[in-house]
């Protein structure tokens, strides 16, 4: 083994290489990644001391700090309250919890709290094979950690969505305590309104995992889960929502049942699952909320346009894009079936070799036991959109992808064009370049 000094030298050098590679040389199309503005990054840089501090304690029904168990909290408690209010303002809710350090952490606390509040261990979920996040599944935290009994929604593979009529029958028959919507391979809005009545009859809470689409919701371009009948939204804050890594839970507890659920969720946040809540990200989260308030509609609209443009263009050029009869997508992502060209594993690696970064993905009709050889690719458009790409640029990008998928050129040949294209889009749009710019906007 190398000595520690050489290990650290290698660590420093490799970190520099990564920053250069992914930030300056690659086109990033991972659907679960986001891109922060310079102002959000600057706010993180101003919060180094905050990032070293602890803030254990309880929150009140509005999500504000109620009690903390350490001293030195007079400013950090205010910062947490301000970040909470920013989220509540943006999403028009009366309660939020920003202490969560990831979307999975948000799901953990929410599923635990709702199971306790409902006194019911059954949870209806989208099948993992059809796009649900692993945290919803019996093989993930829902089953293996929380011990919840998973029951699947009925999923219509042709529609790439939950079947509302058949799922209503499942909910009415099984009477779960929780019904979930949302997921990771998430092309179309889920049928919350259509299933609300069945959930009410069963006495189930509705939890909507908005990790992938939170920025689209903020921009009014996907669906509005809380107004459509969801009781609570869980999310991460770093995918289509372009903030720092973290998580959030929100809702409007306007009934005694929801008020009870909030208390149980808060208890599941602390003391059950959180100690240090990574305070250093909260000021940056507030800046991201302001950016989405001001630029979110334009950003979200362009993200969806770019995804739909890519779907149509790839389809017209011989690539199988799922859900063609529905316009391919209404979110930030596409699902491609590229079995005819070698499958998801091969093509994802070929694209990576050309510095186009996306991920292989199982499709609902794949052999789910063969995870290393999926038919599909999952392609996200939030990063390229925030770097300024419009429809014409997206078609050019698709041409580069087609060259790789169809084997017209080698990855090494395409890589040169990818890096040239990247240089044309090296600034972050739809946000502030620094904090002073944000302050001038607020106080001209």
C-alpha positions as CSV (number, residue, x, y, z in Angstrom):
1,X,0.0,0.0,0.0
2,X,1.2,3.5,-0.8
3,X,2.0,5.9,2.1
4,X,-0.6,8.4,3.1
5,X,1.2,11.4,1.6
6,X,1.2,9.8,-1.9
7,X,-2.4,8.7,-1.5
8,X,-3.4,12.3,-0.8
9,X,-1.4,13.6,-3.7
10,X,-3.2,11.1,-6.0
11,X,-6.5,12.2,-4.4
12,X,-5.9,15.8,-5.2
13,X,-4.8,15.1,-8.7
14,X,-7.7,12.8,-9.4
15,X,-10.2,15.4,-8.1
16,X,-8.8,18.0,-10.4
17,X,-9.0,15.6,-13.3
18,X,-12.7,14.8,-12.5
19,X,-13.6,18.5,-12.3
20,X,-12.0,19.1,-15.7
21,X,-13.5,16.0,-17.2
22,X,-17.1,16.2,-16.2
23,X,-17.4,20.0,-16.0
24,X,-15.4,21.0,-19.2
25,X,-15.1,18.0,-21.5
26,X,-18.4,16.0,-21.1
27,X,-22.0,16.5,-22.1
28,X,-23.9,15.3,-19.1
29,X,-27.2,13.6,-19.6
30,X,-27.7,11.6,-16.5
31,X,-31.4,12.1,-15.6
32,X,-30.7,12.1,-11.9
33,X,-28.1,14.9,-11.9
34,X,-28.5,18.7,-11.8
35,X,-26.3,21.7,-12.3
36,X,-25.9,24.5,-9.8
37,X,-25.6,28.2,-10.8
38,X,-22.5,30.2,-9.9
39,X,-24.6,32.0,-7.3
40,X,-25.6,28.8,-5.6
41,X,-22.0,27.6,-5.7
42,X,-20.9,30.9,-4.2
43,X,-23.4,30.5,-1.4
44,X,-22.0,27.1,-0.6
45,X,-18.5,28.7,-0.4
46,X,-19.8,31.2,2.1
47,X,-21.2,28.5,4.4
48,X,-18.1,26.6,5.5
49,X,-18.4,27.2,9.2
50,X,-22.1,26.4,9.0
51,X,-21.2,23.1,7.3
52,X,-19.3,22.0,10.5
53,X,-22.1,22.6,13.0
54,X,-24.8,20.4,14.5
55,X,-28.5,21.3,15.0
56,X,-30.3,18.5,16.6
57,X,-33.9,19.1,17.9
58,X,-37.5,19.4,17.2
59,X,-39.5,21.5,14.7
60,X,-43.0,23.1,15.1
61,X,-46.1,22.4,12.8
62,X,-44.9,25.1,10.4
63,X,-41.5,23.4,9.9
64,X,-39.7,26.1,11.9
65,X,-37.2,25.4,14.7
66,X,-38.9,24.7,18.0
67,X,-36.1,23.4,20.2
68,X,-32.4,22.7,19.7
69,X,-30.2,20.7,22.0
70,X,-26.9,22.5,21.3
71,X,-25.8,26.0,22.0
72,X,-24.7,28.5,19.4
73,X,-27.8,28.1,17.3
74,X,-29.1,31.7,17.1
75,X,-28.2,32.1,13.5
76,X,-28.3,28.6,12.2
77,X,-31.9,28.2,13.5
78,X,-32.8,31.4,11.6
79,X,-31.1,30.1,8.4
80,X,-33.1,26.8,8.6
81,X,-36.3,28.8,9.1
82,X,-35.5,31.0,6.1
83,X,-34.7,28.0,3.9
84,X,-38.0,26.3,5.0
85,X,-40.0,29.5,4.2
86,X,-38.3,29.7,0.8
87,X,-39.5,26.2,-0.1
88,X,-43.0,26.8,1.3
89,X,-43.3,30.1,-0.7
90,X,-42.1,28.5,-3.9
91,X,-44.4,25.4,-3.7
92,X,-47.4,27.1,-1.9
93,X,-47.4,24.8,1.1
94,X,-47.8,25.5,4.8
95,X,-45.3,23.0,6.1
96,X,-41.9,21.8,4.9
97,X,-38.9,20.0,6.4
98,X,-35.5,20.8,4.9
99,X,-33.4,18.8,7.3
100,X,-33.2,15.8,5.0
101,X,-29.9,15.2,3.5
102,X,-31.1,13.2,0.4
103,X,-34.3,12.2,-1.4
104,X,-33.9,8.7,-0.1
105,X,-33.6,10.1,3.5
106,X,-36.9,12.0,2.8
107,X,-38.6,8.8,1.7
108,X,-37.3,7.0,4.8
109,X,-38.8,9.5,7.2
110,X,-42.0,10.0,5.2
111,X,-42.7,6.3,4.8
112,X,-41.9,5.6,8.5
113,X,-44.0,8.5,9.7
114,X,-47.0,7.7,7.5
115,X,-46.9,4.0,8.5
116,X,-47.0,5.0,12.2
117,X,-49.7,7.6,11.6
118,X,-51.9,5.2,9.7
119,X,-51.1,2.2,11.9
120,X,-50.9,0.3,8.6
121,X,-47.7,-1.3,7.2
122,X,-49.1,-1.8,3.7
123,X,-47.9,0.5,0.9
124,X,-48.9,0.5,-2.8
125,X,-46.0,1.4,-5.0
126,X,-45.1,1.5,-8.7
127,X,-43.3,-1.7,-9.6
128,X,-39.5,-1.4,-9.4
129,X,-39.3,-2.8,-13.0
130,X,-41.5,0.1,-14.2
131,X,-39.5,3.0,-12.9
132,X,-40.0,3.2,-9.1
133,X,-37.0,4.3,-7.0
134,X,-35.3,1.5,-5.1
135,X,-36.2,3.2,-1.9
136,X,-39.9,2.4,-2.6
137,X,-39.3,-1.3,-3.0
138,X,-39.3,-4.3,-0.7
139,X,-35.7,-4.9,-1.7
140,X,-34.7,-1.4,-0.7
141,X,-35.4,0.7,2.4
142,X,-39.2,0.4,2.3
143,X,-39.0,-3.4,2.8
144,X,-35.6,-4.2,4.0
145,X,-35.2,-1.3,6.5
146,X,-38.8,-0.3,7.4
147,X,-40.4,-3.6,7.0
148,X,-43.3,-2.3,4.9
149,X,-45.4,-4.7,2.9
150,X,-45.2,-3.6,-0.7
151,X,-48.2,-4.0,-3.1
152,X,-47.8,-3.0,-6.7
153,X,-49.8,-0.6,-8.7
154,X,-51.0,-2.1,-11.9
155,X,-48.7,-0.7,-14.6
156,X,-49.7,-0.3,-18.2
157,X,-46.5,-0.9,-20.2
158,X,-48.1,0.4,-23.4
159,X,-48.9,3.7,-21.8
160,X,-45.8,3.8,-19.7
161,X,-47.9,4.7,-16.7
162,X,-50.0,3.5,-13.8
163,X,-53.3,2.0,-14.9
164,X,-55.8,4.1,-12.8
165,X,-58.8,1.8,-13.0
166,X,-57.0,-1.4,-12.1
167,X,-54.9,0.3,-9.5
168,X,-58.0,1.7,-7.9
169,X,-59.2,-1.9,-7.5
170,X,-55.9,-2.9,-5.9
171,X,-56.2,0.0,-3.4
172,X,-59.8,-0.6,-2.5
173,X,-59.1,-4.3,-2.0
174,X,-55.9,-4.2,-0.1
175,X,-56.6,-1.0,2.0
176,X,-53.0,0.2,2.4
177,X,-51.8,2.9,4.8
178,X,-49.7,4.6,2.1
179,X,-50.0,5.0,-1.7
180,X,-47.0,6.3,-3.6
181,X,-46.5,8.0,-6.9
182,X,-43.4,9.2,-8.7
183,X,-40.2,7.4,-9.6
184,X,-36.8,7.4,-11.4
185,X,-37.8,6.4,-14.9
186,X,-40.6,9.0,-15.0
187,X,-41.9,10.1,-18.4
188,X,-45.5,11.1,-17.7
189,X,-47.5,12.6,-14.8
190,X,-49.0,9.9,-12.5
191,X,-52.8,9.6,-12.1
192,X,-53.2,11.2,-8.6
193,X,-56.5,12.8,-9.3
194,X,-57.9,9.6,-10.7
195,X,-56.9,7.5,-7.7
196,X,-57.6,10.1,-4.9
197,X,-61.1,8.8,-4.2
198,X,-59.9,5.2,-3.9
199,X,-57.1,6.3,-1.5
200,X,-59.6,8.2,0.6
201,X,-61.9,5.2,0.8
202,X,-58.9,3.1,1.9
203,X,-57.8,5.7,4.5
204,X,-54.4,5.9,2.8
205,X,-52.0,8.8,2.8
206,X,-50.6,9.7,-0.7
207,X,-46.9,10.3,-0.9
208,X,-45.4,11.6,-4.1
209,X,-41.7,11.2,-4.8
210,X,-40.8,14.3,-6.9
211,X,-37.1,13.8,-6.7
212,X,-36.7,13.8,-10.5
213,X,-39.4,16.3,-11.4
214,X,-39.3,18.9,-8.6
215,X,-37.9,21.6,-10.8
216,X,-40.5,20.8,-13.5
217,X,-43.2,21.1,-10.8
218,X,-41.7,24.4,-9.6
219,X,-41.8,25.6,-13.2
220,X,-45.4,24.5,-13.7
221,X,-44.6,22.2,-16.5
222,X,-45.3,18.6,-15.2
223,X,-48.1,18.2,-12.7
224,X,-49.0,19.9,-9.4
225,X,-49.2,16.9,-7.0
226,X,-50.4,18.7,-3.9
227,X,-53.3,20.4,-5.8
228,X,-54.1,17.1,-7.5
229,X,-54.5,15.2,-4.2
230,X,-51.1,14.2,-2.8
231,X,-50.8,14.7,0.9
232,X,-47.0,14.9,0.9
233,X,-44.2,15.5,-1.5
234,X,-40.7,14.0,-1.0
235,X,-37.8,15.1,-3.2
236,X,-34.1,15.6,-3.6
237,X,-33.0,19.2,-4.3
238,X,-30.4,18.6,-7.0
239,X,-31.9,17.0,-10.1
240,X,-34.3,19.1,-12.2
241,X,-34.4,21.4,-9.1
242,X,-30.9,22.9,-9.5
243,X,-29.9,23.3,-5.9
244,X,-27.3,21.7,-3.6
245,X,-27.5,18.0,-2.8
246,X,-30.1,17.4,-0.1
247,X,-33.7,16.4,0.5
248,X,-37.1,17.9,1.4
249,X,-40.6,16.9,2.5
250,X,-43.5,19.3,2.1
251,X,-47.3,19.4,2.4
252,X,-50.2,21.4,3.7
253,X,-51.5,19.7,6.9
254,X,-55.1,21.0,6.7
255,X,-56.8,18.1,8.4
256,X,-56.2,16.4,11.8
257,X,-55.0,13.3,10.0
258,X,-52.3,15.3,8.1
259,X,-51.4,17.2,11.3
260,X,-50.8,13.8,13.0
261,X,-48.8,12.6,10.0
262,X,-46.5,15.7,10.1
263,X,-45.8,15.0,13.8
264,X,-44.9,11.4,13.0
265,X,-42.7,12.4,10.0
266,X,-40.9,15.0,12.1
267,X,-40.2,12.4,14.7
268,X,-38.9,10.1,12.0
269,X,-36.6,12.8,10.8
270,X,-35.3,13.5,14.3
271,X,-34.4,11.5,16.4
272,X,-35.0,8.4,14.3
273,X,-32.9,9.1,11.1
274,X,-31.0,12.4,11.4
275,X,-28.4,13.8,13.7
276,X,-26.3,16.3,11.7
277,X,-28.5,17.7,9.0
278,X,-25.7,19.3,6.9
279,X,-26.6,22.9,7.5
280,X,-24.1,24.3,5.1
281,X,-26.4,23.5,2.1
282,X,-29.4,25.5,3.4
283,X,-28.4,29.1,2.3
284,X,-27.7,27.7,-1.2
285,X,-31.1,26.0,-1.2
286,X,-32.7,29.4,-0.6
287,X,-30.8,30.9,-3.6
288,X,-32.0,28.0,-5.8
289,X,-35.6,28.7,-4.7
290,X,-35.3,32.3,-5.8
291,X,-33.9,31.3,-9.2
292,X,-36.7,28.8,-9.7
293,X,-39.3,31.5,-8.7
294,X,-37.9,33.9,-11.3
295,X,-36.6,31.6,-14.1
296,X,-38.2,28.2,-13.3
297,X,-41.1,28.4,-15.8
298,X,-38.8,29.2,-18.7
299,X,-36.2,26.6,-17.7
300,X,-38.7,23.8,-17.2
301,X,-40.5,24.6,-20.4
302,X,-37.3,24.4,-22.4
303,X,-36.2,21.2,-20.6
304,X,-39.4,19.5,-21.7
305,X,-39.2,21.0,-25.2
306,X,-35.6,19.7,-25.6
307,X,-36.5,16.2,-24.4
308,X,-39.5,16.0,-26.8
309,X,-37.4,17.4,-29.7
310,X,-34.8,14.7,-29.0
311,X,-37.4,12.0,-28.8
312,X,-38.9,13.0,-32.2
313,X,-35.5,13.4,-33.9
314,X,-34.1,10.1,-32.6
315,X,-37.3,8.3,-33.6
316,X,-37.2,9.8,-37.1
317,X,-33.6,8.6,-37.5
318,X,-34.3,5.0,-36.7
319,X,-33.8,4.9,-32.9
320,X,-36.7,3.2,-30.9
321,X,-37.9,5.8,-28.4
322,X,-40.5,4.4,-26.0
323,X,-44.0,5.9,-25.9
324,X,-43.9,7.3,-29.4
325,X,-47.7,7.4,-29.5
326,X,-47.7,9.7,-26.5
327,X,-45.1,12.2,-27.7
328,X,-42.3,10.3,-26.0
329,X,-42.2,12.2,-22.7
330,X,-43.7,15.1,-20.7
331,X,-40.7,15.3,-18.4
332,X,-37.0,15.8,-18.6
333,X,-36.1,12.3,-19.7
334,X,-36.4,9.9,-22.5
335,X,-36.2,6.1,-22.5
336,X,-34.5,4.5,-25.6
337,X,-34.8,0.9,-26.5
338,X,-31.5,0.2,-28.3
339,X,-31.5,-3.6,-28.4
340,X,-31.1,-3.5,-32.2
341,X,-27.7,-1.8,-31.7
342,X,-26.2,-3.9,-29.0
343,X,-28.2,-3.0,-25.9
344,X,-28.0,-0.5,-23.1
345,X,-24.7,-1.7,-21.5
346,X,-22.7,-1.5,-24.7
347,X,-24.1,1.7,-26.0
348,X,-23.9,3.5,-22.7
349,X,-20.2,2.6,-22.6
350,X,-19.6,3.7,-26.2
351,X,-21.3,7.0,-25.5
352,X,-19.2,7.5,-22.4
353,X,-16.1,6.8,-24.5
354,X,-17.2,9.7,-26.6
355,X,-17.8,11.9,-23.5
356,X,-21.6,11.7,-23.6
357,X,-22.6,10.6,-20.2
358,X,-25.9,8.9,-19.6
359,X,-27.0,5.6,-18.1
360,X,-28.2,2.1,-19.1
361,X,-31.6,1.3,-17.8
362,X,-33.9,-1.7,-17.5
363,X,-37.2,-1.2,-19.4
364,X,-40.5,-2.7,-18.0
365,X,-40.5,-5.5,-20.5
366,X,-36.8,-6.5,-19.9
367,X,-35.7,-9.6,-18.1
368,X,-35.5,-8.0,-14.7
369,X,-33.0,-10.5,-13.4
370,X,-30.5,-9.5,-16.1
371,X,-29.6,-6.1,-14.8
372,X,-26.2,-5.9,-16.7
373,X,-27.8,-6.3,-20.1
374,X,-30.8,-3.9,-20.3
375,X,-32.5,-2.9,-23.5
376,X,-32.6,0.7,-22.6
377,X,-30.9,4.0,-22.0
378,X,-32.3,6.8,-19.8
379,X,-31.5,10.2,-21.2
380,X,-31.9,13.4,-19.2
381,X,-32.0,17.0,-20.6
382,X,-31.9,19.3,-17.6
383,X,-28.1,19.8,-17.6
384,X,-27.8,20.6,-21.3
385,X,-30.8,22.9,-21.1
386,X,-29.4,24.9,-18.2
387,X,-26.2,25.3,-20.2
388,X,-28.3,27.0,-22.9
389,X,-29.1,24.4,-25.5
390,X,-32.2,24.9,-27.6
391,X,-34.0,22.6,-30.0
392,X,-31.5,23.1,-32.9
393,X,-28.6,22.3,-30.6
394,X,-30.3,19.3,-29.3
395,X,-30.7,17.9,-32.8
396,X,-27.0,18.4,-33.4
397,X,-26.3,16.5,-30.1
398,X,-28.6,13.7,-31.2
399,X,-26.7,13.4,-34.5
400,X,-23.5,12.7,-32.4
401,X,-25.4,10.2,-30.4
402,X,-26.8,8.5,-33.5
403,X,-23.2,8.2,-35.0
404,X,-22.3,6.2,-31.9
405,X,-25.4,4.2,-31.6
406,X,-25.4,3.1,-35.2
407,X,-21.6,2.7,-35.4
408,X,-21.1,5.3,-38.1
409,X,-18.0,6.7,-36.3
410,X,-15.9,5.5,-33.5
411,X,-16.3,7.0,-30.0
412,X,-12.8,8.6,-30.4
413,X,-13.9,10.3,-33.6
414,X,-17.1,11.6,-32.1
415,X,-15.4,12.7,-28.9
416,X,-13.7,15.6,-30.7
417,X,-17.0,17.0,-31.8
418,X,-18.5,16.5,-28.3
419,X,-15.8,18.6,-26.7
420,X,-16.1,21.3,-29.4
421,X,-19.9,21.4,-28.7
422,X,-19.3,21.5,-25.0
423,X,-17.1,24.6,-25.4
424,X,-20.0,26.4,-27.0
425,X,-22.2,25.8,-23.9
426,X,-19.9,26.4,-20.9
427,X,-22.0,28.9,-18.9
428,X,-25.0,28.2,-16.7
429,X,-28.2,30.0,-17.7
430,X,-31.6,30.6,-16.0
431,X,-29.9,31.7,-12.8
432,X,-27.6,34.3,-11.2
433,X,-23.9,34.5,-11.8
434,X,-23.2,35.6,-8.3
435,X,-24.9,36.6,-5.0
436,X,-24.5,40.3,-5.7
437,X,-26.5,39.9,-8.9
438,X,-29.3,38.2,-6.9
439,X,-29.3,41.0,-4.3
440,X,-29.4,43.7,-7.1
441,X,-32.4,41.8,-8.5
442,X,-34.2,41.9,-5.2
443,X,-33.1,45.4,-4.2
444,X,-32.4,47.3,-7.5
